[in-house]
């Protein structure tokens, strides 16, 4: 009897962050399927990465934050129900980005993507706008990962059981986790479901940054795009995936 060997399929899961950092896109690039975790419940008044991110301003990290609408009664909402405030001054955000990066080498080609994000008035849903931006940037830098949305997969339970359910529904054999994931993943449950665990082990690379003499890691993908362009970011992510070092 021939033994059936299943092809490895890596699945990563993450909330749809605002203009995510480089490590977020590295996780996408290392995955066969990436699931946006948009159905989980949070308090929109908390400091969520889905509504804020850091860029470089005057040589130091600066928080760029989208104000969200406040709901009456229960303040806890699924991420996919959170809306950007109707009184949000998008021109101020665009001016802030323009002022801090307009001298960057690839400013013109990147800024148009940001303008599209802010000027798209078809939806005020935070998750929807973030997801559309992430997918558009991923396509621009040549990432071929398949994208899914958790709310459309009808996941069960929570915590590890939810992650396992999502991985299985995506046809995954391996769950890619990042950060401190190994401290809270219940490996025995993944093993029982036939899913292996794999650490992202992201090591932030350096690249040329304007307006600072010392490299500052952990900023929005916007910082990398403005400084080294779409092609440069694509090459950087490719080298990270193949464990190659390169000066940019």
N, C-alpha and C positions, 0 to 999 in steps of 0.2 A: 504494500500500500504506500503510495507516494505521500510524503509529508508536505502539507500546504504551508508555504512561507508567505506571510502577509508583508506587504511593502510598508516600510516605516512611514507614518504620516504624523508630522509634528503639528500640534495645535497650541496656540497661545491665546490667552484671554486677558483683556484689560479694559478698564473703563475708558470711554472716549474723551481723552483729555484735550484741553485747549492748546493748540500749537505745541504739541508734545516735544520733549527733549530728544536728543539723538538716540539715547538708549531705547526709547519707545519704538523708533523706526528700525533699530537693530533687531529688536524682538520680532517685529513684523517680517523682516528680511530673513530671519532664521526659521520662520514657520512656513508650513504648507497651507495652513488655514489659520486665520486670525479672527477671533470673535470679539466684537465690541460688547462689553458688559453694560448694557444700557437699562436693564430692568431693575437693578438693585436700588434700594431706598436710602436716601441721604437727606440731611438737612441742608437746603440750599444756602442757609446763612453761614454755614461752616466754611472754612478755608479749603475748598475742594480744588483739586488739580483740573477738574473739568471746567472750571471757570476762571482759573488764574495760572500764570506762568511767568518766569523771569526772562527778561531781555537785558542787554547791556546798556547802561545809561551813565555817561560821565565816568566810565571806567569801573562801575560797580553794578551788581545785580539790582534790577528794578522790577517790582511786581506790576504786571499788566493784568488787570482784573475786570471781568465782565460783571456788571451788576445784574442780579436776577430779580424777577418779580417776587414779592412776598405774598404768600397765601394766608388767608384767614383760617383760624382753627388749627388743624393739624399741619405743622410746618414740614413734616417729613414727606418727601415725594420721591417717586422713581426718577432716575436721572432723565429718562426719555419724556418726562412731563415738565421738566424745569424749563422756564422761558426767560429769555433775556429781557430786561426791563425796557418798557416802551419809551422811557425818558433817557435812555442811554445815549450819551454823546459820542457817537462813533467817530466823528471828525477829530475829537481830542485824541483818541487812540491812534488814529492814522497819523496825526501830526507828531505824536510822541515817537512812533516807529520811524517816521520820515526824518525827524530831527536827529535821531541817534544812529541811523544807518545810511543816510543819503549819500555818504562818501564811500560806502563799501563798493567793492569792485562789481558785484552782481546785483546791485540795488534795483535797477530798472526791471530786470526780468523777473525778480522775485516779488517785488512790491505789487505787481498786478494781481497776483494770487491772493494777497492779503486784502486788496481793495475789493475783490470779488466776494470774499468772506463777509466783509462789513457791509457791502452795498447790496447783498442779496436779501431782499425784503420778503421773499416768498414764504419764509418760515422764521419764527422767533424761537423755535425749539433749540435749546443749547446742544443736546446730543446730536441732533440731525445736522446742524451746522458744523460741529466738530468732526463728525464722521465724514461728511462730504469733503472737508478740507484735507483730512488725513489721507483719504483715498486719492484725491487729486494730486497731492504731493507724491504719494507712493507711485502712482502711475508715471509721473514726470521723471522720477529717478529710477525707473525701470524695475520696480518691485512687482513680481508676478503672483504674489500671495493671494489666495482666495479669501474674501471677506464675508463674514456672517454677522448677524446681529442677534444677541441673546434673547431679546423679547419676542423674536419671531420663531424661536426654537422651543418655546414653552418649557423652560427648564424646571426641574423639580427640586424641592428642598432648598438647602443653603449650605454654605461652607464647602467642605470637600465633596460632599454628595452632589452639590450643584455643578462644581467644576467637572467631576467625572461624567455626569449626565451630558453636559455640553460637549465634552471631548468625544464621547461615544456618538452623539448625534451628528458630529462633524466628521465621523469616520476616522477619528484619530487613534493612533497607537501610543503616542508619546505626548506628555504634557510639558511644555516649556515654561518654566517659572523663572522669575527674576528677583533681584533684591534679596530680601530675607525670607524668601519663600520656603526654603528648606527648614526653617524654624517652626512653620505651622502646617506644612503639608502632612497629611495623614497617609504615609506611604503604604501602610497595610491595606487601606481601602482602595488605593490606586492599583496595588498588586492584585487584589481580589477581582478587580474589574478588568484585569489584563492590560493595564496602562502603565507604561514606564514613565519615570520622572527624569527630566533633563534640566540642568541649571543653565541659565543664559550666560552667567559669568561675564557680564559686560565690563570692559575696561575703557574708560573714556579717553579717546585719543585727543591729541592737541592739533590745532589747525590755526592759521593766522587769524587774529582778531584785531579789528580796528579799535582805537581809543583805549587800549590797555597794553602795558608792557609785560604783564603777567597773565598767562592764560587762565580764564575762568570757566570751569566745567559746569555742566548741569543746566545750561540755559536752553531756551526754546530752540527748536529746529530752525527757526527763523535766523538765529545768529549764524549757524553753520551755512545756511543757504546764501545769506547776504555776503558772507566772507569767501566761500569757495565755490558757490554756484551749484546748480543741479548736478552737473557732471562730476564735480568734486565730491559732493556728498555721496553720489552713487558709487564712486571709486572707493571712498572711505568705508562705506558699509560693506562693499565687496571684500575689501582687505580685512576688515574685522571678522567677517564670516570665515575667511580662509586663514586667519591668524597671521596675517602679514603686516609688517610695520612699514610705514611710508611717511615721508615728510610732505606736507601740503603747503 
